[in-house]
């Protein structure tokens, strides 16, 4: 299957790749390079990278830590969603991000944790940042992304909310959470979904069919889906890709 095939899905571009983490790391490195490429208008603010959680994200950040073409001193890392657990808890996204990326690269990029007890502080930070360079998202088998779950009130957050406390109404995902809203995610120049494994096939079929899922509500300047063959097979012929 072509690694570079890019058919359209209802809300973005789709790449089917053999190695999702490696391709994710390549996309981040390219976005970083482009952000500082205009020498006529030298950029002063950091490259703002919003990170996620989960098993696929772990592999993506391990791959990203192996890149030698990113000046980590010019990167500021934020967290797209977090479980309401202590920072050192095994389920903490912050802990996973530190272990797989922050502590493995030099200089250590700044990581700004998302704390459940202070969502308003993070909302003010997101507001002050304006545009976010790249937001990394995953997708659960139920179609949730970040901590935006099917049936959650956070999906229809009113007003100017950028960060909200939430829980999974279906009870499939443990712990209360705090998450960026769809409005906050829409501030991204680039959103990258990484979807890997056969357990995501049904959700990807629903995405491709254009069903109303939390993940399909994501909008940004550009949305890119990086999927492996297990996540989209046997949808290959429907997508117009050559196996």
Legacy VTK file of the C-alpha trace (Angstrom):
# vtk DataFile Version 3.0
C-alpha trace
ASCII
DATASET POLYDATA
POINTS 243 float
0.000 0.000 0.000
1.297 3.432 -0.849
2.651 5.278 2.187
1.768 8.636 0.681
-1.770 8.064 -0.613
-3.994 10.862 0.631
-7.680 10.379 -0.118
-10.106 12.663 1.636
-12.112 11.617 4.640
-15.098 13.769 5.617
-13.006 16.162 7.712
-9.387 15.944 6.629
-6.667 14.087 4.753
-5.876 10.418 5.222
-2.482 8.738 5.003
-2.237 4.973 5.355
1.280 4.139 6.504
3.228 1.116 7.653
4.724 2.886 10.686
2.404 5.439 12.291
4.859 6.627 15.005
7.683 7.176 12.513
5.430 9.119 10.153
4.051 11.170 13.058
7.580 12.144 14.087
8.339 13.134 10.502
5.224 15.323 10.302
6.072 17.096 13.568
9.663 17.731 12.467
8.457 19.159 9.154
5.922 21.415 10.868
8.631 22.659 13.226
10.975 23.454 10.331
8.254 25.288 8.433
7.338 27.351 11.489
10.787 28.934 11.557
11.515 28.935 7.819
10.569 32.552 7.054
13.802 34.409 7.794
12.245 37.713 6.747
9.846 37.494 9.690
11.826 35.799 12.404
9.535 34.054 14.805
10.000 34.810 18.483
7.334 32.636 20.093
7.962 28.922 20.648
6.578 26.104 18.542
3.500 25.068 20.500
2.953 21.325 20.444
-0.129 19.892 22.157
0.300 16.277 23.218
-2.087 13.429 23.925
-2.243 10.143 25.833
-2.657 6.464 25.132
-0.607 3.549 23.837
-0.246 4.885 20.287
0.779 8.300 21.612
3.459 6.637 23.734
5.006 5.044 20.644
4.706 8.304 18.728
6.599 10.267 21.385
9.308 7.638 21.620
9.776 7.996 17.858
9.702 11.788 18.112
12.401 11.739 20.803
14.677 10.004 18.307
14.554 12.875 15.812
17.711 14.932 15.567
16.263 17.781 13.512
14.180 19.591 16.141
15.583 22.357 18.336
13.757 21.411 21.517
14.733 24.667 23.161
12.239 26.354 20.844
9.360 23.973 21.650
6.661 24.443 24.265
4.619 21.332 25.043
1.044 21.489 26.277
-1.378 18.712 27.189
-4.650 18.253 25.323
-6.428 16.311 28.041
-5.656 14.793 31.409
-7.097 12.316 33.869
-7.752 13.652 37.358
-5.030 11.584 39.013
-1.758 12.537 40.738
1.031 13.629 38.345
3.044 10.456 38.988
0.051 8.100 38.557
0.417 5.407 35.835
-2.699 6.795 34.109
-1.362 10.366 34.016
-0.760 11.712 30.511
1.741 14.159 31.971
3.804 11.311 33.429
3.801 9.419 30.129
4.805 12.524 28.157
7.697 13.240 30.509
8.916 9.638 30.365
8.708 9.162 26.601
9.672 12.601 25.314
10.503 15.467 27.682
13.179 13.615 29.658
14.705 12.026 26.543
15.623 15.127 24.551
18.021 18.005 25.136
17.443 20.679 26.025
14.282 19.577 27.793
11.364 21.429 26.239
9.022 23.252 28.549
6.012 21.124 29.491
2.962 22.916 30.850
0.826 20.338 32.691
-2.950 20.469 32.572
-4.261 20.290 36.137
-7.802 19.207 36.903
-8.074 21.641 39.785
-7.239 24.677 37.638
-8.895 24.459 34.195
-9.440 28.227 34.152
-5.689 28.807 34.338
-5.104 26.583 31.329
-7.939 28.237 29.463
-6.266 31.623 30.002
-3.010 30.167 28.715
-4.655 28.769 25.574
-6.382 32.094 24.998
-3.079 33.949 25.289
-1.332 31.574 22.891
-3.678 32.320 20.026
-2.787 29.823 17.312
-1.426 26.412 18.301
1.069 24.946 15.864
0.222 21.256 16.118
-2.280 19.292 18.175
-1.837 15.536 18.401
-5.020 13.525 18.901
-5.871 9.867 19.145
-9.227 8.181 18.785
-10.852 5.569 20.985
-12.903 2.634 19.696
-16.014 4.631 20.661
-14.919 7.563 18.474
-13.855 9.831 21.335
-10.873 12.101 21.003
-9.019 14.038 23.698
-11.519 13.557 26.549
-14.497 14.461 24.387
-16.779 11.441 24.707
-19.974 10.488 22.862
-22.905 12.094 24.640
-20.708 14.404 26.706
-21.905 17.934 27.415
-18.366 19.067 26.601
-19.123 18.452 22.909
-21.595 21.305 22.895
-19.783 23.603 25.314
-21.448 26.979 25.195
-19.851 30.374 25.326
-16.117 30.786 25.019
-15.018 27.627 26.866
-11.619 26.288 25.845
-10.979 23.854 28.727
-13.584 21.858 30.645
-13.875 19.153 33.271
-15.720 16.120 31.946
-16.487 12.445 32.411
-17.415 9.631 30.041
-21.228 9.308 30.150
-20.896 5.740 28.875
-18.593 4.714 31.703
-16.087 3.114 29.320
-13.203 5.408 30.257
-12.057 5.667 33.854
-11.420 8.817 35.907
-12.885 12.297 35.667
-10.996 14.320 33.076
-10.136 17.810 31.960
-9.887 18.488 28.242
-9.493 21.049 25.506
-12.811 21.724 23.825
-13.527 21.572 20.107
-13.248 25.363 20.067
-9.723 25.180 21.493
-8.698 22.439 19.058
-9.933 24.580 16.170
-7.134 27.048 16.971
-4.577 24.593 15.585
-2.695 25.148 12.384
-2.416 21.377 12.112
-4.243 18.559 13.892
-2.702 15.106 13.523
-4.751 12.044 14.416
-2.810 8.813 14.900
-4.909 5.644 14.688
-3.350 2.194 14.862
-4.576 -1.350 15.393
-7.468 -3.573 14.421
-9.479 -2.452 17.455
-9.868 0.957 15.770
-11.230 -0.457 12.504
-14.917 -0.027 13.336
-14.372 3.547 14.516
-12.421 4.395 11.354
-15.198 2.915 9.224
-17.611 5.263 10.972
-15.248 8.208 10.436
-14.957 7.432 6.729
-18.743 7.088 6.509
-19.072 10.583 7.963
-20.904 9.593 11.142
-21.297 12.146 13.909
-18.558 11.182 16.363
-16.495 13.401 18.648
-13.489 12.791 16.378
-15.366 13.821 13.226
-16.375 17.117 14.829
-12.746 18.245 14.983
-11.956 21.217 12.772
-8.698 23.096 12.266
-6.743 24.816 9.521
-5.573 21.346 8.445
-6.544 17.909 9.780
-4.379 14.897 8.954
-5.249 11.293 9.815
-2.308 8.865 10.038
-3.589 5.284 10.101
-1.991 1.887 9.785
-3.363 -0.860 7.556
-5.009 -2.679 10.451
-7.110 0.348 11.288
-8.472 0.711 7.759
-8.377 -2.813 6.293
-10.588 -4.052 4.624
-11.634 -0.500 3.776
-8.770 -0.312 1.259
-10.836 -0.755 -1.894
-13.445 1.704 -0.675
-10.714 4.295 -0.101
-9.285 3.781 -3.576
-5.906 2.601 -2.287
-3.788 -0.194 -3.670
-2.882 -2.857 -1.109
LINES 1 244
243 0 1 2 3 4 5 6 7 8 9 10 11 12 13 14 15 16 17 18 19 20 21 22 23 24 25 26 27 28 29 30 31 32 33 34 35 36 37 38 39 40 41 42 43 44 45 46 47 48 49 50 51 52 53 54 55 56 57 58 59 60 61 62 63 64 65 66 67 68 69 70 71 72 73 74 75 76 77 78 79 80 81 82 83 84 85 86 87 88 89 90 91 92 93 94 95 96 97 98 99 100 101 102 103 104 105 106 107 108 109 110 111 112 113 114 115 116 117 118 119 120 121 122 123 124 125 126 127 128 129 130 131 132 133 134 135 136 137 138 139 140 141 142 143 144 145 146 147 148 149 150 151 152 153 154 155 156 157 158 159 160 161 162 163 164 165 166 167 168 169 170 171 172 173 174 175 176 177 178 179 180 181 182 183 184 185 186 187 188 189 190 191 192 193 194 195 196 197 198 199 200 201 202 203 204 205 206 207 208 209 210 211 212 213 214 215 216 217 218 219 220 221 222 223 224 225 226 227 228 229 230 231 232 233 234 235 236 237 238 239 240 241 242
